[in-house]
């Protein structure tokens, strides 16, 4: 859960109350799921995130692992 919040906080900068409008998040969703995400509104965004929560959970686990590896590399 903390990984999800941390990732969201970093990626949604400037769009934290409306993540569907973030150019970076739309780009990540386009590369992750394919398709055009420019017409993504609040309802479609929440529906997509809920529907794909299992895949996103895996992505967040991968992100947490990358952060751990990166942190370990800095402490050497």
mmCIF file of the N, C-alpha and C atoms, coordinates in Angstrom:
data_MODEL
# 
_entry.id   MODEL 
# 
loop_
_atom_site.group_PDB 
_atom_site.id 
_atom_site.type_symbol 
_atom_site.label_atom_id 
_atom_site.label_alt_id 
_atom_site.label_comp_id 
_atom_site.label_asym_id 
_atom_site.label_entity_id 
_atom_site.label_seq_id 
_atom_site.pdbx_PDB_ins_code 
_atom_site.Cartn_x 
_atom_site.Cartn_y 
_atom_site.Cartn_z 
_atom_site.occupancy 
_atom_site.B_iso_or_equiv 
_atom_site.pdbx_formal_charge 
_atom_site.auth_seq_id 
_atom_site.auth_comp_id 
_atom_site.auth_asym_id 
_atom_site.auth_atom_id 
_atom_site.pdbx_PDB_model_num 
ATOM 1   N N  . UNK A 1 1  ? 0.822   -1.196 0.000   1.00 0.00 ? 1  UNK A N  1 
ATOM 2   C CA . UNK A 1 1  ? 0.000   0.000  0.000   1.00 0.00 ? 1  UNK A CA 1 
ATOM 3   C C  . UNK A 1 1  ? 0.870   1.265  0.000   1.00 0.00 ? 1  UNK A C  1 
ATOM 4   N N  . UNK A 1 2  ? 1.918   1.251  0.807   1.00 0.00 ? 2  UNK A N  1 
ATOM 5   C CA . UNK A 1 2  ? 2.797   2.417  0.841   1.00 0.00 ? 2  UNK A CA 1 
ATOM 6   C C  . UNK A 1 2  ? 3.494   2.643  -0.494  1.00 0.00 ? 2  UNK A C  1 
ATOM 7   N N  . UNK A 1 3  ? 3.819   1.556  -1.185  1.00 0.00 ? 3  UNK A N  1 
ATOM 8   C CA . UNK A 1 3  ? 4.433   1.694  -2.508  1.00 0.00 ? 3  UNK A CA 1 
ATOM 9   C C  . UNK A 1 3  ? 3.470   2.383  -3.465  1.00 0.00 ? 3  UNK A C  1 
ATOM 10  N N  . UNK A 1 4  ? 2.199   1.996  -3.412  1.00 0.00 ? 4  UNK A N  1 
ATOM 11  C CA . UNK A 1 4  ? 1.187   2.604  -4.288  1.00 0.00 ? 4  UNK A CA 1 
ATOM 12  C C  . UNK A 1 4  ? 1.060   4.096  -4.004  1.00 0.00 ? 4  UNK A C  1 
ATOM 13  N N  . UNK A 1 5  ? 1.019   4.448  -2.740  1.00 0.00 ? 5  UNK A N  1 
ATOM 14  C CA . UNK A 1 5  ? 0.893   5.861  -2.368  1.00 0.00 ? 5  UNK A CA 1 
ATOM 15  C C  . UNK A 1 5  ? 2.139   6.638  -2.781  1.00 0.00 ? 5  UNK A C  1 
ATOM 16  N N  . UNK A 1 6  ? 3.305   6.055  -2.542  1.00 0.00 ? 6  UNK A N  1 
ATOM 17  C CA . UNK A 1 6  ? 4.551   6.731  -2.914  1.00 0.00 ? 6  UNK A CA 1 
ATOM 18  C C  . UNK A 1 6  ? 4.640   6.929  -4.430  1.00 0.00 ? 6  UNK A C  1 
ATOM 19  N N  . UNK A 1 7  ? 4.320   5.880  -5.180  1.00 0.00 ? 7  UNK A N  1 
ATOM 20  C CA . UNK A 1 7  ? 4.361   5.977  -6.639  1.00 0.00 ? 7  UNK A CA 1 
ATOM 21  C C  . UNK A 1 7  ? 3.371   7.039  -7.130  1.00 0.00 ? 7  UNK A C  1 
ATOM 22  N N  . UNK A 1 8  ? 2.161   7.014  -6.569  1.00 0.00 ? 8  UNK A N  1 
ATOM 23  C CA . UNK A 1 8  ? 1.149   7.993  -6.961  1.00 0.00 ? 8  UNK A CA 1 
ATOM 24  C C  . UNK A 1 8  ? 1.621   9.408  -6.644  1.00 0.00 ? 8  UNK A C  1 
ATOM 25  N N  . UNK A 1 9  ? 2.171   9.611  -5.452  1.00 0.00 ? 9  UNK A N  1 
ATOM 26  C CA . UNK A 1 9  ? 2.601   10.938 -5.031  1.00 0.00 ? 9  UNK A CA 1 
ATOM 27  C C  . UNK A 1 9  ? 3.669   11.496 -5.966  1.00 0.00 ? 9  UNK A C  1 
ATOM 28  N N  . UNK A 1 10 ? 4.573   10.630 -6.392  1.00 0.00 ? 10 UNK A N  1 
ATOM 29  C CA . UNK A 1 10 ? 5.648   11.061 -7.289  1.00 0.00 ? 10 UNK A CA 1 
ATOM 30  C C  . UNK A 1 10 ? 5.116   11.331 -8.697  1.00 0.00 ? 10 UNK A C  1 
ATOM 31  N N  . UNK A 1 11 ? 4.312   10.413 -9.227  1.00 0.00 ? 11 UNK A N  1 
ATOM 32  C CA . UNK A 1 11 ? 3.885   10.530 -10.626 1.00 0.00 ? 11 UNK A CA 1 
ATOM 33  C C  . UNK A 1 11 ? 2.749   11.520 -10.851 1.00 0.00 ? 11 UNK A C  1 
ATOM 34  N N  . UNK A 1 12 ? 1.967   11.808 -9.838  1.00 0.00 ? 12 UNK A N  1 
ATOM 35  C CA . UNK A 1 12 ? 0.809   12.682 -10.021 1.00 0.00 ? 12 UNK A CA 1 
ATOM 36  C C  . UNK A 1 12 ? 1.084   14.131 -9.621  1.00 0.00 ? 12 UNK A C  1 
ATOM 37  N N  . UNK A 1 13 ? 2.345   14.480 -9.464  1.00 0.00 ? 13 UNK A N  1 
ATOM 38  C CA . UNK A 1 13 ? 2.682   15.837 -9.056  1.00 0.00 ? 13 UNK A CA 1 
ATOM 39  C C  . UNK A 1 13 ? 2.018   16.858 -9.979  1.00 0.00 ? 13 UNK A C  1 
ATOM 40  N N  . UNK A 1 14 ? 1.294   17.771 -9.365  1.00 0.00 ? 14 UNK A N  1 
ATOM 41  C CA . UNK A 1 14 ? 0.569   18.794 -10.123 1.00 0.00 ? 14 UNK A CA 1 
ATOM 42  C C  . UNK A 1 14 ? -0.828  18.349 -10.538 1.00 0.00 ? 14 UNK A C  1 
ATOM 43  N N  . UNK A 1 15 ? -1.120  17.060 -10.399 1.00 0.00 ? 15 UNK A N  1 
ATOM 44  C CA . UNK A 1 15 ? -2.421  16.517 -10.802 1.00 0.00 ? 15 UNK A CA 1 
ATOM 45  C C  . UNK A 1 15 ? -2.964  15.566 -9.734  1.00 0.00 ? 15 UNK A C  1 
ATOM 46  N N  . UNK A 1 16 ? -2.584  15.758 -8.494  1.00 0.00 ? 16 UNK A N  1 
ATOM 47  C CA . UNK A 1 16 ? -2.913  14.791 -7.439  1.00 0.00 ? 16 UNK A CA 1 
ATOM 48  C C  . UNK A 1 16 ? -4.401  14.635 -7.196  1.00 0.00 ? 16 UNK A C  1 
ATOM 49  N N  . UNK A 1 17 ? -5.177  15.667 -7.416  1.00 0.00 ? 17 UNK A N  1 
ATOM 50  C CA . UNK A 1 17 ? -6.628  15.556 -7.226  1.00 0.00 ? 17 UNK A CA 1 
ATOM 51  C C  . UNK A 1 17 ? -7.352  15.154 -8.501  1.00 0.00 ? 17 UNK A C  1 
ATOM 52  N N  . UNK A 1 18 ? -6.636  15.092 -9.604  1.00 0.00 ? 18 UNK A N  1 
ATOM 53  C CA . UNK A 1 18 ? -7.220  14.674 -10.888 1.00 0.00 ? 18 UNK A CA 1 
ATOM 54  C C  . UNK A 1 18 ? -6.163  13.938 -11.723 1.00 0.00 ? 18 UNK A C  1 
ATOM 55  N N  . UNK A 1 19 ? -5.809  12.740 -11.304 1.00 0.00 ? 19 UNK A N  1 
ATOM 56  C CA . UNK A 1 19 ? -4.729  11.993 -11.968 1.00 0.00 ? 19 UNK A CA 1 
ATOM 57  C C  . UNK A 1 19 ? -5.016  11.648 -13.425 1.00 0.00 ? 19 UNK A C  1 
ATOM 58  N N  . UNK A 1 20 ? -6.267  11.558 -13.816 1.00 0.00 ? 20 UNK A N  1 
ATOM 59  C CA . UNK A 1 20 ? -6.614  11.251 -15.207 1.00 0.00 ? 20 UNK A CA 1 
ATOM 60  C C  . UNK A 1 20 ? -6.185  12.366 -16.149 1.00 0.00 ? 20 UNK A C  1 
ATOM 61  N N  . UNK A 1 21 ? -5.897  13.567 -15.633 1.00 0.00 ? 21 UNK A N  1 
ATOM 62  C CA . UNK A 1 21 ? -5.471  14.688 -16.470 1.00 0.00 ? 21 UNK A CA 1 
ATOM 63  C C  . UNK A 1 21 ? -3.942  14.791 -16.577 1.00 0.00 ? 21 UNK A C  1 
ATOM 64  N N  . UNK A 1 22 ? -3.230  13.985 -15.824 1.00 0.00 ? 22 UNK A N  1 
ATOM 65  C CA . UNK A 1 22 ? -1.771  14.041 -15.821 1.00 0.00 ? 22 UNK A CA 1 
ATOM 66  C C  . UNK A 1 22 ? -1.212  13.480 -17.127 1.00 0.00 ? 22 UNK A C  1 
ATOM 67  N N  . UNK A 1 23 ? -0.413  14.265 -17.845 1.00 0.00 ? 23 UNK A N  1 
ATOM 68  C CA . UNK A 1 23 ? 0.194   13.752 -19.081 1.00 0.00 ? 23 UNK A CA 1 
ATOM 69  C C  . UNK A 1 23 ? 1.079   12.531 -18.822 1.00 0.00 ? 23 UNK A C  1 
ATOM 70  N N  . UNK A 1 24 ? 1.798   12.544 -17.704 1.00 0.00 ? 24 UNK A N  1 
ATOM 71  C CA . UNK A 1 24 ? 2.683   11.415 -17.400 1.00 0.00 ? 24 UNK A CA 1 
ATOM 72  C C  . UNK A 1 24 ? 1.875   10.144 -17.113 1.00 0.00 ? 24 UNK A C  1 
ATOM 73  N N  . UNK A 1 25 ? 0.842   10.262 -16.305 1.00 0.00 ? 25 UNK A N  1 
ATOM 74  C CA . UNK A 1 25 ? 0.032   9.074  -15.984 1.00 0.00 ? 25 UNK A CA 1 
ATOM 75  C C  . UNK A 1 25 ? -0.678  8.568  -17.226 1.00 0.00 ? 25 UNK A C  1 
ATOM 76  N N  . UNK A 1 26 ? -1.183  9.472  -18.052 1.00 0.00 ? 26 UNK A N  1 
ATOM 77  C CA . UNK A 1 26 ? -1.815  9.025  -19.306 1.00 0.00 ? 26 UNK A CA 1 
ATOM 78  C C  . UNK A 1 26 ? -0.810  8.300  -20.186 1.00 0.00 ? 26 UNK A C  1 
ATOM 79  N N  . UNK A 1 27 ? 0.402   8.817  -20.280 1.00 0.00 ? 27 UNK A N  1 
ATOM 80  C CA . UNK A 1 27 ? 1.446   8.161  -21.075 1.00 0.00 ? 27 UNK A CA 1 
ATOM 81  C C  . UNK A 1 27 ? 1.762   6.781  -20.508 1.00 0.00 ? 27 UNK A C  1 
ATOM 82  N N  . UNK A 1 28 ? 1.896   6.672  -19.170 1.00 0.00 ? 28 UNK A N  1 
ATOM 83  C CA . UNK A 1 28 ? 2.188   5.377  -18.551 1.00 0.00 ? 28 UNK A CA 1 
ATOM 84  C C  . UNK A 1 28 ? 1.049   4.391  -18.835 1.00 0.00 ? 28 UNK A C  1 
ATOM 85  N N  . UNK A 1 29 ? -0.190  4.844  -18.745 1.00 0.00 ? 29 UNK A N  1 
ATOM 86  C CA . UNK A 1 29 ? -1.333  3.967  -19.021 1.00 0.00 ? 29 UNK A CA 1 
ATOM 87  C C  . UNK A 1 29 ? -1.347  3.535  -20.484 1.00 0.00 ? 29 UNK A C  1 
ATOM 88  N N  . UNK A 1 30 ? -1.001  4.454  -21.383 1.00 0.00 ? 30 UNK A N  1 
ATOM 89  C CA . UNK A 1 30 ? -0.946  4.105  -22.810 1.00 0.00 ? 30 UNK A CA 1 
ATOM 90  C C  . UNK A 1 30 ? 0.115   3.053  -23.074 1.00 0.00 ? 30 UNK A C  1 
ATOM 91  N N  . UNK A 1 31 ? 1.286   3.198  -22.451 1.00 0.00 ? 31 UNK A N  1 
ATOM 92  C CA . UNK A 1 31 ? 2.350   2.215  -22.681 1.00 0.00 ? 31 UNK A CA 1 
ATOM 93  C C  . UNK A 1 31 ? 2.065   0.909  -21.966 1.00 0.00 ? 31 UNK A C  1 
ATOM 94  N N  . UNK A 1 32 ? 1.362   0.960  -20.859 1.00 0.00 ? 32 UNK A N  1 
ATOM 95  C CA . UNK A 1 32 ? 1.065   -0.240 -20.078 1.00 0.00 ? 32 UNK A CA 1 
ATOM 96  C C  . UNK A 1 32 ? -0.088  -1.032 -20.687 1.00 0.00 ? 32 UNK A C  1 
ATOM 97  N N  . UNK A 1 33 ? -1.168  -0.333 -21.087 1.00 0.00 ? 33 UNK A N  1 
ATOM 98  C CA . UNK A 1 33 ? -2.367  -1.001 -21.591 1.00 0.00 ? 33 UNK A CA 1 
ATOM 99  C C  . UNK A 1 33 ? -2.562  -0.874 -23.091 1.00 0.00 ? 33 UNK A C  1 
ATOM 100 N N  . UNK A 1 34 ? -1.876  0.084  -23.716 1.00 0.00 ? 34 UNK A N  1 
ATOM 101 C CA . UNK A 1 34 ? -2.100  0.334  -25.125 1.00 0.00 ? 34 UNK A CA 1 
ATOM 102 C C  . UNK A 1 34 ? -3.315  1.228  -25.308 1.00 0.00 ? 34 UNK A C  1 
ATOM 103 N N  . UNK A 1 35 ? -3.475  1.755  -26.484 1.00 0.00 ? 35 UNK A N  1 
ATOM 104 C CA . UNK A 1 35 ? -4.635  2.596  -26.755 1.00 0.00 ? 35 UNK A CA 1 
ATOM 105 C C  . UNK A 1 35 ? -4.407  4.050  -26.386 1.00 0.00 ? 35 UNK A C  1 
ATOM 106 N N  . UNK A 1 36 ? -5.376  4.873  -26.700 1.00 0.00 ? 36 UNK A N  1 
ATOM 107 C CA . UNK A 1 36 ? -5.312  6.310  -26.463 1.00 0.00 ? 36 UNK A CA 1 
ATOM 108 C C  . UNK A 1 36 ? -6.001  6.640  -25.145 1.00 0.00 ? 36 UNK A C  1 
ATOM 109 N N  . UNK A 1 37 ? -5.293  7.287  -24.257 1.00 0.00 ? 37 UNK A N  1 
ATOM 110 C CA . UNK A 1 37 ? -5.855  7.620  -22.951 1.00 0.00 ? 37 UNK A CA 1 
ATOM 111 C C  . UNK A 1 37 ? -6.195  9.105  -22.820 1.00 0.00 ? 37 UNK A C  1 
ATOM 112 N N  . UNK A 1 38 ? -6.150  9.854  -23.926 1.00 0.00 ? 38 UNK A N  1 
ATOM 113 C CA . UNK A 1 38 ? -6.435  11.282 -23.844 1.00 0.00 ? 38 UNK A CA 1 
ATOM 114 C C  . UNK A 1 38 ? -7.905  11.578 -23.571 1.00 0.00 ? 38 UNK A C  1 
ATOM 115 N N  . UNK A 1 39 ? -8.791  10.668 -23.907 1.00 0.00 ? 39 UNK A N  1 
ATOM 116 C CA . UNK A 1 39 ? -10.214 10.872 -23.660 1.00 0.00 ? 39 UNK A CA 1 
ATOM 117 C C  . UNK A 1 39 ? -10.641 10.287 -22.311 1.00 0.00 ? 39 UNK A C  1 
ATOM 118 N N  . UNK A 1 40 ? -9.678  9.940  -21.494 1.00 0.00 ? 40 UNK A N  1 
ATOM 119 C CA . UNK A 1 40 ? -9.948  9.307  -20.215 1.00 0.00 ? 40 UNK A CA 1 
ATOM 120 C C  . UNK A 1 40 ? -10.453 10.340 -19.214 1.00 0.00 ? 40 UNK A C  1 
ATOM 121 N N  . UNK A 1 41 ? -11.677 10.154 -18.742 1.00 0.00 ? 41 UNK A N  1 
ATOM 122 C CA . UNK A 1 41 ? -12.248 11.027 -17.726 1.00 0.00 ? 41 UNK A CA 1 
ATOM 123 C C  . UNK A 1 41 ? -12.203 10.345 -16.369 1.00 0.00 ? 41 UNK A C  1 
ATOM 124 N N  . UNK A 1 42 ? -12.726 10.998 -15.355 1.00 0.00 ? 42 UNK A N  1 
ATOM 125 C CA . UNK A 1 42 ? -12.664 10.437 -14.001 1.00 0.00 ? 42 UNK A CA 1 
ATOM 126 C C  . UNK A 1 42 ? -13.304 9.049  -13.878 1.00 0.00 ? 42 UNK A C  1 
ATOM 127 N N  . UNK A 1 43 ? -14.498 8.880  -14.419 1.00 0.00 ? 43 UNK A N  1 
ATOM 128 C CA . UNK A 1 43 ? -15.205 7.596  -14.284 1.00 0.00 ? 43 UNK A CA 1 
ATOM 129 C C  . UNK A 1 43 ? -14.458 6.482  -15.025 1.00 0.00 ? 43 UNK A C  1 
ATOM 130 N N  . UNK A 1 44 ? -14.015 6.759  -16.241 1.00 0.00 ? 44 UNK A N  1 
ATOM 131 C CA . UNK A 1 44 ? -13.280 5.756  -17.014 1.00 0.00 ? 44 UNK A CA 1 
ATOM 132 C C  . UNK A 1 44 ? -11.940 5.424  -16.353 1.00 0.00 ? 44 UNK A C  1 
ATOM 133 N N  . UNK A 1 45 ? -11.299 6.436  -15.781 1.00 0.00 ? 45 UNK A N  1 
ATOM 134 C CA . UNK A 1 45 ? -10.025 6.232  -15.099 1.00 0.00 ? 45 UNK A CA 1 
ATOM 135 C C  . UNK A 1 45 ? -10.199 5.272  -13.924 1.00 0.00 ? 45 UNK A C  1 
ATOM 136 N N  . UNK A 1 46 ? -11.174 5.548  -13.078 1.00 0.00 ? 46 UNK A N  1 
ATOM 137 C CA . UNK A 1 46 ? -11.415 4.698  -11.908 1.00 0.00 ? 46 UNK A CA 1 
ATOM 138 C C  . UNK A 1 46 ? -11.799 3.292  -12.351 1.00 0.00 ? 46 UNK A C  1 
ATOM 139 N N  . UNK A 1 47 ? -12.635 3.180  -13.371 1.00 0.00 ? 47 UNK A N  1 
ATOM 140 C CA . UNK A 1 47 ? -13.041 1.867  -13.887 1.00 0.00 ? 47 UNK A CA 1 
ATOM 141 C C  . UNK A 1 47 ? -11.832 1.081  -14.405 1.00 0.00 ? 47 UNK A C  1 
ATOM 142 N N  . UNK A 1 48 ? -10.960 1.752  -15.142 1.00 0.00 ? 48 UNK A N  1 
ATOM 143 C CA . UNK A 1 48 ? -9.764  1.102  -15.679 1.00 0.00 ? 48 UNK A CA 1 
ATOM 144 C C  . UNK A 1 48 ? -8.839  0.638  -14.558 1.00 0.00 ? 48 UNK A C  1 
ATOM 145 N N  . UNK A 1 49 ? -8.595  1.505  -13.599 1.00 0.00 ? 49 UNK A N  1 
ATOM 146 C CA . UNK A 1 49 ? -7.721  1.161  -12.478 1.00 0.00 ? 49 UNK A CA 1 
ATOM 147 C C  . UNK A 1 49 ? -8.314  0.000  -11.685 1.00 0.00 ? 49 UNK A C  1 
ATOM 148 N N  . UNK A 1 50 ? -9.608  0.021  -11.445 1.00 0.00 ? 50 UNK A N  1 
ATOM 149 C CA . UNK A 1 50 ? -10.246 -1.063 -10.692 1.00 0.00 ? 50 UNK A CA 1 
ATOM 150 C C  . UNK A 1 50 ? -10.198 -2.378 -11.472 1.00 0.00 ? 50 UNK A C  1 
ATOM 151 N N  . UNK A 1 51 ? -10.502 -2.308 -12.762 1.00 0.00 ? 51 UNK A N  1 
ATOM 152 C CA . UNK A 1 51 ? -10.525 -3.514 -13.593 1.00 0.00 ? 51 UNK A CA 1 
ATOM 153 C C  . UNK A 1 51 ? -9.143  -4.143 -13.703 1.00 0.00 ? 51 UNK A C  1 
ATOM 154 N N  . UNK A 1 52 ? -8.114  -3.332 -13.765 1.00 0.00 ? 52 UNK A N  1 
ATOM 155 C CA . UNK A 1 52 ? -6.752  -3.815 -13.964 1.00 0.00 ? 52 UNK A CA 1 
ATOM 156 C C  . UNK A 1 52 ? -5.929  -3.811 -12.682 1.00 0.00 ? 52 UNK A C  1 
ATOM 157 N N  . UNK A 1 53 ? -6.581  -3.825 -11.541 1.00 0.00 ? 53 UNK A N  1 
ATOM 158 C CA . UNK A 1 53 ? -5.878  -3.715 -10.266 1.00 0.00 ? 53 UNK A CA 1 
ATOM 159 C C  . UNK A 1 53 ? -4.878  -4.844 -10.035 1.00 0.00 ? 53 UNK A C  1 
ATOM 160 N N  . UNK A 1 54 ? -5.153  -6.038 -10.569 1.00 0.00 ? 54 UNK A N  1 
ATOM 161 C CA . UNK A 1 54 ? -4.224  -7.151 -10.386 1.00 0.00 ? 54 UNK A CA 1 
ATOM 162 C C  . UNK A 1 54 ? -2.911  -6.886 -11.132 1.00 0.00 ? 54 UNK A C  1 
ATOM 163 N N  . UNK A 1 55 ? -3.008  -6.424 -12.371 1.00 0.00 ? 55 UNK A N  1 
ATOM 164 C CA . UNK A 1 55 ? -1.805  -6.082 -13.138 1.00 0.00 ? 55 UNK A CA 1 
ATOM 165 C C  . UNK A 1 55 ? -1.069  -4.917 -12.505 1.00 0.00 ? 55 UNK A C  1 
ATOM 166 N N  . UNK A 1 56 ? -1.804  -3.934 -12.040 1.00 0.00 ? 56 UNK A N  1 
ATOM 167 C CA . UNK A 1 56 ? -1.177  -2.775 -11.416 1.00 0.00 ? 56 UNK A CA 1 
ATOM 168 C C  . UNK A 1 56 ? -0.477  -3.157 -10.120 1.00 0.00 ? 56 UNK A C  1 
ATOM 169 N N  . UNK A 1 57 ? -1.049  -4.102 -9.394  1.00 0.00 ? 57 UNK A N  1 
ATOM 170 C CA . UNK A 1 57 ? -0.412  -4.586 -8.166  1.00 0.00 ? 57 UNK A CA 1 
ATOM 171 C C  . UNK A 1 57 ? 0.944   -5.212 -8.497  1.00 0.00 ? 57 UNK A C  1 
ATOM 172 N N  . UNK A 1 58 ? 1.009   -5.983 -9.558  1.00 0.00 ? 58 UNK A N  1 
ATOM 173 C CA . UNK A 1 58 ? 2.275   -6.561 -9.999  1.00 0.00 ? 58 UNK A CA 1 
ATOM 174 C C  . UNK A 1 58 ? 3.274   -5.487 -10.403 1.00 0.00 ? 58 UNK A C  1 
ATOM 175 N N  . UNK A 1 59 ? 2.798   -4.463 -11.100 1.00 0.00 ? 59 UNK A N  1 
ATOM 176 C CA . UNK A 1 59 ? 3.661   -3.354 -11.499 1.00 0.00 ? 59 UNK A CA 1 
ATOM 177 C C  . UNK A 1 59 ? 4.211   -2.632 -10.276 1.00 0.00 ? 59 UNK A C  1 
ATOM 178 N N  . UNK A 1 60 ? 3.359   -2.414 -9.275  1.00 0.00 ? 60 UNK A N  1 
ATOM 179 C CA . UNK A 1 60 ? 3.804   -1.736 -8.060  1.00 0.00 ? 60 UNK A CA 1 
ATOM 180 C C  . UNK A 1 60 ? 4.800   -2.589 -7.283  1.00 0.00 ? 60 UNK A C  1 
ATOM 181 N N  . UNK A 1 61 ? 4.639   -3.897 -7.310  1.00 0.00 ? 61 UNK A N  1 
ATOM 182 C CA . UNK A 1 61 ? 5.611   -4.792 -6.662  1.00 0.00 ? 61 UNK A CA 1 
ATOM 183 C C  . UNK A 1 61 ? 6.955   -4.672 -7.371  1.00 0.00 ? 61 UNK A C  1 
ATOM 184 N N  . UNK A 1 62 ? 6.931   -4.631 -8.684  1.00 0.00 ? 62 UNK A N  1 
ATOM 185 C CA . UNK A 1 62 ? 8.160   -4.455 -9.462  1.00 0.00 ? 62 UNK A CA 1 
ATOM 186 C C  . UNK A 1 62 ? 8.800   -3.108 -9.139  1.00 0.00 ? 62 UNK A C  1 
ATOM 187 N N  . UNK A 1 63 ? 7.993   -2.053 -9.048  1.00 0.00 ? 63 UNK A N  1 
ATOM 188 C CA . UNK A 1 63 ? 8.492   -0.723 -8.716  1.00 0.00 ? 63 UNK A CA 1 
ATOM 189 C C  . UNK A 1 63 ? 9.158   -0.721 -7.347  1.00 0.00 ? 63 UNK A C  1 
ATOM 190 N N  . UNK A 1 64 ? 8.527   -1.357 -6.367  1.00 0.00 ? 64 UNK A N  1 
ATOM 191 C CA . UNK A 1 64 ? 9.095   -1.428 -5.016  1.00 0.00 ? 64 UNK A CA 1 
ATOM 192 C C  . UNK A 1 64 ? 10.439  -2.149 -5.036  1.00 0.00 ? 64 UNK A C  1 
ATOM 193 N N  . UNK A 1 65 ? 10.528  -3.209 -5.812  1.00 0.00 ? 65 UNK A N  1 
ATOM 194 C CA . UNK A 1 65 ? 11.785  -3.945 -5.923  1.00 0.00 ? 65 UNK A CA 1 
ATOM 195 C C  . UNK A 1 65 ? 12.873  -3.073 -6.549  1.00 0.00 ? 65 UNK A C  1 
ATOM 196 N N  . UNK A 1 66 ? 12.537  -2.336 -7.585  1.00 0.00 ? 66 UNK A N  1 
ATOM 197 C CA . UNK A 1 66 ? 13.510  -1.437 -8.221  1.00 0.00 ? 66 UNK A CA 1 
ATOM 198 C C  . UNK A 1 66 ? 13.996  -0.385 -7.231  1.00 0.00 ? 66 UNK A C  1 
ATOM 199 N N  . UNK A 1 67 ? 13.068  0.184  -6.436  1.00 0.00 ? 67 UNK A N  1 
ATOM 200 C CA . UNK A 1 67 ? 13.453  1.178  -5.440  1.00 0.00 ? 67 UNK A CA 1 
ATOM 201 C C  . UNK A 1 67 ? 14.386  0.568  -4.400  1.00 0.00 ? 67 UNK A C  1 
ATOM 202 N N  . UNK A 1 68 ? 14.106  -0.683 -3.970  1.00 0.00 ? 68 UNK A N  1 
ATOM 203 C CA . UNK A 1 68 ? 14.973  -1.353 -2.996  1.00 0.00 ? 68 UNK A CA 1 
ATOM 204 C C  . UNK A 1 68 ? 16.369  -1.560 -3.574  1.00 0.00 ? 68 UNK A C  1 
ATOM 205 N N  . UNK A 1 69 ? 16.451  -2.019 -4.803  1.00 0.00 ? 69 UNK A N  1 
ATOM 206 C CA . UNK A 1 69 ? 17.745  -2.234 -5.451  1.00 0.00 ? 69 UNK A CA 1 
ATOM 207 C C  . UNK A 1 69 ? 18.494  -0.911 -5.592  1.00 0.00 ? 69 UNK A C  1 
ATOM 208 N N  . UNK A 1 70 ? 17.787  0.119  -5.998  1.00 0.00 ? 70 UNK A N  1 
ATOM 209 C CA . UNK A 1 70 ? 18.407  1.431  -6.167  1.00 0.00 ? 70 UNK A CA 1 
ATOM 210 C C  . UNK A 1 70 ? 18.928  1.956  -4.826  1.00 0.00 ? 70 UNK A C  1 
ATOM 211 N N  . UNK A 1 71 ? 18.138  1.791  -3.773  1.00 0.00 ? 71 UNK A N  1 
ATOM 212 C CA . UNK A 1 71 ? 18.547  2.247  -2.446  1.00 0.00 ? 71 UNK A CA 1 
ATOM 213 C C  . UNK A 1 71 ? 19.756  1.465  -1.951  1.00 0.00 ? 71 UNK A C  1 
ATOM 214 N N  . UNK A 1 72 ? 19.776  0.162  -2.193  1.00 0.00 ? 72 UNK A N  1 
ATOM 215 C CA . UNK A 1 72 ? 20.907  -0.674 -1.781  1.00 0.00 ? 72 UNK A CA 1 
ATOM 216 C C  . UNK A 1 72 ? 22.180  -0.262 -2.526  1.00 0.00 ? 72 UNK A C  1 
ATOM 217 N N  . UNK A 1 73 ? 22.046  0.106  -3.782  1.00 0.00 ? 73 UNK A N  1 
ATOM 218 C CA . UNK A 1 73 ? 23.200  0.540  -4.570  1.00 0.00 ? 73 UNK A CA 1 
ATOM 219 C C  . UNK A 1 73 ? 23.793  1.847  -4.068  1.00 0.00 ? 73 UNK A C  1 
ATOM 220 N N  . UNK A 1 74 ? 22.942  2.721  -3.550  1.00 0.00 ? 74 UNK A N  1 
ATOM 221 C CA . UNK A 1 74 ? 23.420  4.000  -3.035  1.00 0.00 ? 74 UNK A CA 1 
ATOM 222 C C  . UNK A 1 74 ? 24.123  3.866  -1.691  1.00 0.00 ? 74 UNK A C  1 
ATOM 223 N N  . UNK A 1 75 ? 23.744  2.868  -0.909  1.00 0.00 ? 75 UNK A N  1 
ATOM 224 C CA . UNK A 1 75 ? 24.319  2.716  0.427   1.00 0.00 ? 75 UNK A CA 1 
ATOM 225 C C  . UNK A 1 75 ? 25.674  2.033  0.419   1.00 0.00 ? 75 UNK A C  1 
ATOM 226 N N  . UNK A 1 76 ? 26.121  1.542  -0.712  1.00 0.00 ? 76 UNK A N  1 
ATOM 227 C CA . UNK A 1 76 ? 27.419  0.864  -0.797  1.00 0.00 ? 76 UNK A CA 1 
ATOM 228 C C  . UNK A 1 76 ? 28.543  1.839  -0.829  1.00 0.00 ? 76 UNK A C  1 
# 
